[in-house]
Amino acid sequence: MPVIERQDGFDLVVAGSTVLRHRRSAPLMFVGAGEPSVQMNKGNFRIEDYLVARVPLNHAVVERSAGRTRIALSHSPADPAAVRFEIDETDDRLSLVFLDAASGLNRFWMRVPAHAGERIWGGGEQLSYFDLRGRRFPLWTSEPGVGRDKTTRITFEADRLNNGGGDYYNTNYPQPTYLSSEHYALHVDSTAYAAFDFRHADFHEIEVWALPRTVEIWRAERFVDLVGKLSMRFGRQPILPEWVRTGAIVGLKDGALSLERLERYVAAGAAVCGLWCEDWVGIRQTSFGKRLFWNWRWNGTRYPELDRRIPELAARGIRFLGYVNPYLCVDGDLYPEAAAAGYLVRRLDRDEPYLVDFGEFHSGIVDFTNSAAYDWFVDRVIGRNMLDFGLSGWMADFGEYLPTDVRLASGLDGMLAHNAWPTIWAKVNADAVASRGKTGDTLFFMRAGHSGVQAHCPLLWAGDQSVDFSRHDGLQTVICAALSSGLLGNAYHHSDIGGYTSLFGNVRTPELLMRWAEMAAFTAVMRTHEGNRPGDNLQIDQDPEVLAHFARMTRVYRHLGPYMAEICTEAATTGLPLQRPLFLHFEGDPRAYESQISYLFGADLLVAPVVEAGASRWRTYLPAGVDWVHVWSGRRFDGGAHAEVDAPFGQPPVFHRADSRHRALFEGLALL
């Protein structure tokens, strides 16, 4: 029985284990009302809530009839039901299906029992903390912020400039889903503003600013099975295109010179599978740096003869990639076309397009809840202007910027549409690719996400890290991002090699570029980026040592192609991510739960990237139960202990299982 009635309440049971409980003195749910205040500035949100009421629902009535179990919760026996839900059960999943709530309620809280020593993971793509225990995480898609650490000068300056500093919980990709070391996973099916609070010793508190559709709970004896269940729930990603595994995607935004500079990489011996020129649409110079001209078609002035050059590159095994987002700049030719057809999101206060200030230029928002606008963007913009033109992929950017004070064709409230937007945007791109029969061959990548983005987006990227080693916004944050999102069914993850954001005098160093490339060689995709201020920052092809190092790491990546093909197939069939926390395959080893800066790449490689400046030796933990071999020296280490190895440039700390059937392939890495 999923519902066990007690004298003063009830227990909810999944696969024989109690996961939720209600008692009069410790209610399962609270309800209330609040008045939100939402301010957005360039993708950064300040959200406050004036709480009008919060009431515990102490009294419960369990009704059983015709094979159904319904539960009504109220403050007291004399009060009408404030919330009613029905229990839906399978062998390994229990769902609370919410039926209705009393009028005027717009705040809901639910408490889940916590356990001593419990660890919590998930929350979407988290950048600062892999284990969420002990902190509160608002779940709202936004810019992550620059610096993301209120004690640093960079964050202080970004906050002073435009409230853009961010904090540990800010993320492009939140998702109201978490996994517990108690072997269960919980998902809240809602796009409303939400928060997960894991600070209390006795319970976890879930807050949602609308009545959820469901709360779903799965239980499994193994974490790999939980990950598989979540990936099935949200949708398995299509397998990565085969061409991606043949080398790196070189990101250059230098107009026609980009094609000339690409030859430097090729001449240096780099394995290159793609040239990514996000400026294929043109450039707009702003105080932030070089921005793109948001009019989604080839700019022949910046890239003359690109229509001829794309097939020439393809003949050499090099694909061409571009850039797109769901906004149209007002000074481009697509904006008046969309405005005249009524394809743009409208203002609430008057019947005209809602314009967003993106910093020295304004843009309209394509209303994807309007089926005609959706089809226009799928066919006219992505289909004809991009895929038919010859693009093999693109960055699908800016899914997190939808304001809340908007009028959509569907009538959906902006507070509910905001978190839903990244998933809608992902589907727009996926449908466009499918319309040309290019699924599995075209690669688009996104930073924004929410529940269900997995089914549409073939590749995540970690967003706009600072060009440094900083704890909350630098190199190591992309590992945390891959691990947290990977547990929720996002198998493929990567980042901008060298970072992106350069502000307040913060610039790249050769060391940072080389260490980032070393890590990227052991991820789903290697892709470079010139950053927001290319002229202020070192580029890979400007330093012979950095270029030679990068070329070697691309050959390392290409060498792993057969292993990559296997773990990509595994991802498609099981939902397991390519980058995995150590505990996913070593549940019985307590120390395998401790690190968020080392990971398994597939089941057989352990990668411990150097993520601190000035380090030439590195120490990492090797899980118990197997022996490990250092790939560069061949030295064998016992599992269940820390290993310290030399880590010169070009030899990131990487180990393989001594008994791996891919041992010969891994041994070949030292010969490259």
N, C-alpha and C positions, 0 to 999 in steps of 0.2 A: 504494500500500500504506500503510495507516495505521500499521503497525509495521515499522520498519526495524531489523533486527538489526545490531549492531556487535560488534566483537571482544570488547569488555568491557561490553556492555550493549545498549541499544536506544533508538531515538527514536520518539516518537509524533507523527504528522503530521496536521494538519487543513487541508484546502483547500490543500495544497502547502506549508504552513509548519510547521516543527517547533515545537511548543509545550511538550512535556514530553520529558525525557531521563533515562535511568538509566545510571550507570556504577558499577563496583565501588567506585571511590574517591569517588564523589558519588552516593549512592543516591537514588532517587526517593522512597522511603518509609522511615519509622521506625515502630516499634510499641512499645507499653509498657503499663503498668498504673498506675493512680492511685487514690487514695482521696479523694473530694471532700468538702468541708465547705460546706454551703449554709445561710446564715441570711437570713431575710427579715423586714423590718420595714416595714410599710405600703408595700409595693411596691418598696422599696430592698433590693438583694441584696448580701450579702458572700459571695463565692465564693472558696474557696481549694482548692488541690490538693496533697495529699502524694504526690509522684511516687515510685512504687516502682521503676520500671524504664523505660528508654528504650533501644531496640536498633535499630541501623541494619540495613536489609534489603539487604545488599550483593549477594547472589546472586540471579540471575534465570534462569528457565527459560521460554522461549517455545514454546508448543505450538500447532501449526496442524493442523486436521482438519475435514473436511466444511464448509469455508467459514468456520470459526470460528477466532479467535485468542484463546488464553487465556495468561495470564502468572501464574506462581507466583513469589513472592518469599520468600526466607529469609535468615537471617543468614549462613549458609555452606552449601556444597554438602552437608555432612554432616547439616544440620538439615532437619526437615520444613518444608513450606511454612507460613509464618506468615500470609500473605494471598494469596488468589487472586482474580483478576478477569478478566472477558472484555471484549473490545473490540467495541463496536457503532458502526458508522460510517454516516453519510449524506454527501451532497456537501459540507455545510458544518458538520457537527457530529460530534464524536467523544465517545463516552461510555465511561468505565471502569465496568463493571457488576460490583460486588463480589459474589462468590459465597460466600465464607466466610473466617473468620479462626480462628487457633488459640485454643483455650480459654484463658480468663483474661485475654485482651487487651481493654482498654477505652480505650486511647489510640492515636490514629493521627495521623501527621504526613505531609504530602506537600509536596515542594518543587517550585516552578515557576520556571524560569529568569527572572531579572530583567535589565533592559537599562538602560544609561546614559541618563538623561534621561526615563525612562519615567514616565508618570503613571497613577494608578489611581483609579477612581471606583466608587461603589456602596456595598456593605455595608448596604443597607437605606436607612433614613432617617437620615442623619448630620447633626448640628446644628452641629458646630464646624469640621470640615474637609471640604471637597469633594474635594480631592486627598488620598487616603489614604496616599500614599507617605511613608515615613519614620516611620511609627507603627504600633502594634499595636492591633487592635480586637477585644476580646471581643464575641461575638454572642449576646446574651441579652436577651430582652425584659424591660423593667423601667421603673420611674420614671426619667426622665432625671436627676433631681436638681435642686436649687435652686441657681442660680448657676453650677454646672458648671465652676468655676475655683478650684482649691485655693489660689490666692493672694489671693482676695477675702474680705472680711468676711462677706458673705452666705453664701457656701459654707461658711465656717468655722462660722458660727452654725447653719446647717442640719445640718452633720455633728454638731455638739455636741448638737443637739436630738434627732435620731433617725437619725443616719447618712444623712441625706437630701441631702447636698451634691452628690453626683454628680461626674462627671469628663467629659473631652472625648468619650469613647466611649460613655457611657451613652445609651440611646435606647429609646423605646417600640417602635420598629420596626427590629429588626436583620434582615438577610437574608444568608445565606452565598453571595452572588453579587457578582462585581465585573467591571468592564470595564477593559481596558488600552489605553493609547494605541498599543500594538502591534497594535491591531485584532482583538483576540479578547476573548471574555467567558467566564467560568468560573463554574459553579454547583455547590455541594455539596448533594446531595439528602439532607438529614438535619435533624431537629429537635433533635438533641443540642446541648449546649453546644459552641460552636466559637469559634475565634479566627483572624483573619487577621493575619499579621505581615509588614509591608512595610518593615521596618527594614534588612534586609541588602542590600548592594550587588549581590550575585550571584544571590540567589533570594528568592522570596516563600514563606513557610511557612504552610501550612494545618493547623490543629489541630482534631481532632474527638474528642469523648468517647464515641464509639460508631462501629462500622463503618458508613460511609455506604452508602446504597443505590446511588448512582451519583455520579460526578463528571463533569459535562458541560462540553464546551468547544465554543464556536462561533467561527467566524472570518468576517469580511466585510471588503471593501475600504473601506466607508463606515460611519461610526458610526451613521447613521440606519438602516442595514440591521441592525446589531447590536441596536439598540434594538427594532426591529420583531421580530426573532427572539425576544428575551427576552419581549416582551409576548405573543407567541403561546405561548411555553412556559408562562407563568404564568397566562394567561387575560386577554383584553381586557375592560376595564371597560365596563359599560353606559354609554351616552351620558348626559350630565347632563340632567335634566328641563328642558324649555323655559322653565318658569315661573321658574327660578332666574335666568335672564339678564335679567329685567325689573327687578331692583333688589337691594337689600341685605336680608339676614336680620337683623333687629334682635333682639338678645339682651337680654331683661329678666327678672329674677327678683324681682319685687316684688308677687307675688300679684295680686289684682284690679286694683291700681294699674298693673300692667304694661300693661293695655289702655288706660288713660287716658294713660299716658306715651307710648304709641305715637303718639297723635294729635299730640304735639309734633313728632315726626319728620315726619309727613305735612304738618303745617301749615308746617314749615320748607322744604318743597319736596323732601324726600327721596324718591327712588324706592325703594319698599319692596315686596319680594315675599314676605316671611315674617316672622312673629313667633315667636321661639324663647323659650319659657319652660321652662327645665329644672326649675323648681320646681313644675311642674304636679302633682307627686306629693306636695308638702309639703316643709317645711323642718325641719332639725334644727340647732340652734345648738351649735357646738363651739368650742374654743379656737383651732382653725385658721381658723374663720370660719363662714359659713353653709353647711351641708352639706345635701344632699337627703335626704329620707326614702325609703329604698330599698325601696319597696313599689309595684310598677309598675301603678298605676291612678290615675285622676283623683282628686285631693283636692278635694272640693267645698267644704270650709271655706276653703281658700286661694284657690280659683278658683270662686266661685259662678256658676252659670249658664254655665259654660264650654261645655257641650254645645250651648247656643243661640248663643253668641258665635262659635264656630268657623265655622259656615256663614255667618254675617253677614260675617265677615272674608273668607271665600272669595269671596263675592259682589262684594267690592271688589278681588279679585285678590291677596289676602294670605293665604298659607297659614299654618297653625299647626303648630309643631314642638315636640317634647318631649325626653325623656331616658330612657335605660334602660341598665342594665348587667347582667352575669350573676350578680349576688349578690342575696340577699334578706335584709333586716334581720330579726332575730329577733323584734322587737316589731311587725312588720306581719302582715297576715292571709294573705299568700301563703306565708310561711315555714312555718307549721304544715301548710298544705295540701301543700306539696312534701315536707316531712319525713315526713308520714304515708304518702305514696305511694312513698317510697324514691327520690326524685328528686335527692337531694343527695349531693355528694362526701363520702366517709366518711374517718374517721381510720384510720391504720395500726394503732394500738395497741389500739383498741377499736371496737366496732360502733356508732358514733354519728356524726352529721354533723360534719364538720370546720368549725369556726368561725374566721373571720378577724377580727382586731382592726383596724378601720379608723380607730381614733382616737376613743375615747369611745363607740363602738357596735360590735356584732359582727354578722356576717352569715354565712349559709351560701352554698355555691357550687352552682349547678345543674349536675348531671353530664350534660353533653351527649354523653358516650359511652354513656349509657343511652338507647336509642331512644325509650322512653316519655317520659322527661324532656325529650328534645329536642322531640318532637312537642307536649308540653304547653306548653312555652315558646313554640314557634312559633305555635300556635293560641290557647291560652288567654291568654298574656301579651301578646305583640306583636300577634297577630291580632285578638282580641276587645277587649282593653283599650286598644289604641293605634290600629290601623288602622281597625277598625270604629267606634271612637269619633270618628274624624275627623282624626287626626294625618296630616300629609303628610311627616313626616320626624322625625329625632331624632339626638341624639348617642348613639352606641353605645360606651359608655365601658368602661374597666377590663378590657381583654382580656389584660393582662400580669401579673395578680396571682396566677395559680394557684400555690400552694405546691408544693414538690417532694415533701414527705412526706405524700402523699395516697393514698387507695385509690379507683380509678376502676372503674366497672362493666365497662369493656372489658379491665381488667387491664393497661393501658398504664402503664409506669413513669413516675413523676412527673417525672423528669429529662428524659424524651423528650416528655412531654405539655406541659410548660411552654411551650416555643417554638411548639408546634403550636396552642396554645389561641387565639391571636388569629385564626388562619385559620378555626378551627372556629366561633368566635364570629361572624365575618363571614358565614359560611354560614348560621348560624341566622337572622340578620337578613335576608339575601337570600332565604332560603326562605320566611320569613314574608311578605315583600313579594310574592313570586311567588304565594303561596297566595291572595292577594286580587287577583291580576291587576294589581298596581301597579308592576311593574318598569318603569323609565323615567319614572315619574311621582313616586314617593316617593324622598326623599333622606335617607339616613342617612350619618353620617360618623364615622370612627374615627381614633384615634391609634395604637393597637397594631397590629402586623402581623408577618408572617413570610412565607416563600415561599408563594405561591398566594393571598394575600389579595386580589390584584389581580382575580381572577375574580369576586369576590363584593362587594367594597366599592366603591361608586361615587365615594367622595370621602375623601381623607385630610385630617386637620388636624394641625398641627405640635405639638400638646401644650400643656403649661402653661408658656409662657415667663414670665420675670420682666417686671414692668411697667417696663422701662427699655431703654436702648440698649446694654446690656453685650455684650461681644464673644462670650461663650459661652452666654448665656441670654436675650438680648434680641432686638430687632427683626430684626437681620441674620441670626439663626440660622434663621429660617423660609425665607429664600431658599435657603440651603444645603440645608435639608431638602427643599424642592421639587425642587431640581436633582438631588440624589443619588437620591431615590426615583423621580423621573421617568424616569431612565435604565433603571430596572428594570420599566417597564410600568405605573407609577402615573401616569396622565395628568392627574389632577385633584387639586389640592392647595390648601389655604388655611390660615388661622390666625385666632386670636382677635384682633380689632382692639383694640389697646391692651394686649395681654398678659393674663395671668391671675394669676400668683402675686405676692402682695403680703405680704411678711414683713419683720420687723426694721426697720420704718420706711420701707421702700421703697414709694413710691406713684407713681401716674401723674402726668404733667404734661400740660398742654394740647398742648405741642409733640409729645410722644410720640404722643398720640392722633391728631393731624393727620398726622404723617408715616406712621404705620401705615396710616391710611385711604388715603393716597395710593398706597402700595404695593398694598394690597388691591384697589384699583380695577383693577389690571392682573394679577389672578389669576383662577382659575376661579370663586370664590365670594367675595362680601363678606359677612362675618358679624361682628357685635359680641359682646362678652362683658363682663359687669359685674365679673368676677373673683371671687376667693375672699373678698374683703372689700369688698363694694360700698360700705358706709358710710364706709370710709376713703379711697376712691379717687374721683377725678373721673370722672363719667359724662358721656357725650356731650351729653345733654339738659340738663345743669346749667350749661353755658357757652354763651351765644348764639353766640360766634365759632366755637367748636368744632362746634356743631350746624350752623351755616351752611356751614362748610367740609365737614363730613361729607355734608350734603345735596348739595352740588355734586359731590363725588367719586362719589356714587351715580349721579348723572346721567351722569357720565363713563363709569362702568361700563355703564349701560344703553345709552348711545350706541354702545358697541362691540359691542352684541348681534349684529348681522349678521356681524361678523368673528369673534366668539366662536362663533357657530353653525357657521361654516366650519371653524375649527380643532378644534372638538369632533367634527365629522364626520371630520376628518383623524385625530384620535386613535382613533376607533372603527375606522377602516379600516387605519391604519398602526401604531398603538401609540405614536406620537410624543406626548410630553407637551405641555401648553399652555405651561408655563414650561421653557425650554430653555437649556442652557449655550451661550455664543457659539460655541464650536468645533463644535457639532453641524451648523451650516450654513456654517462657515468653517474647515474642517479645515486648509487650507493656510496659515493665518495664525498664526504662533507665539504672538503676543500675545493671540489669542482664547482661549487656555487659562489665562490668568492670574487672572481675576477670579471670585470666588464671591459677589459682592454686586451684580452686574448680570446681566441675563438677556434672552433673546429671549422675547417673548410671541407664540407662533406664529412664523412665519418673517419677518414684516414689521415688527414693533415691537421696539425695544430699550429696555428699562426699566432705569434706574440709580437706584433709590430713595435718598433721603437717609437714611442710617442712623446719623448722628452728631448729637448735640445741638449746637445753636448754629450750624449751618451754613446759610448763605444762598446760597452758590454751590457748585457740585458739578462735579467733573472725572471723566470716564469715557472709556474707550477705545471707539472705533467701528471695527469690523472692516474689513479691506481688501477691495477688489473692488467695492464699491458706494458711492454717495454717500448721505448721511443728512440728514434734515430734522428740525430741532427743532420738535416739534408746536405749541409755544406761541408761538414767535416767527416761525416759517417760515424761519429761517436755515438755510442749506445748509452741510454740512460734508463734507470729503473723508474717505473711509474710510482706515483704516491709520494713524490718529493719534488723540491724545486731544483731546476737546472739553471746554471749560469753559463752563458756562452759569449764568445766574442761576437760583436755585431757591427763589423765595418760596413760602409756603404756598399750596397749590392748583395749583402748577406743578411737579410732580416731573419730574426729567430723563427725558424720553421722546423717542425719535426714531423716524421711520419711514424705510424705504427710499425713496429718491427715485423709484424706478421702480415702486413698489407699485401694483397695480391697485385697492387700497383707499385710494388717496391722498385722494380726495374725502371719504371717511368720516373719515380721520384729521385732515384740515384742519378739519373741523367741530368737533373737540375744543376749539379755541381760542375758539369762539363760545359755549360753554356758560357 
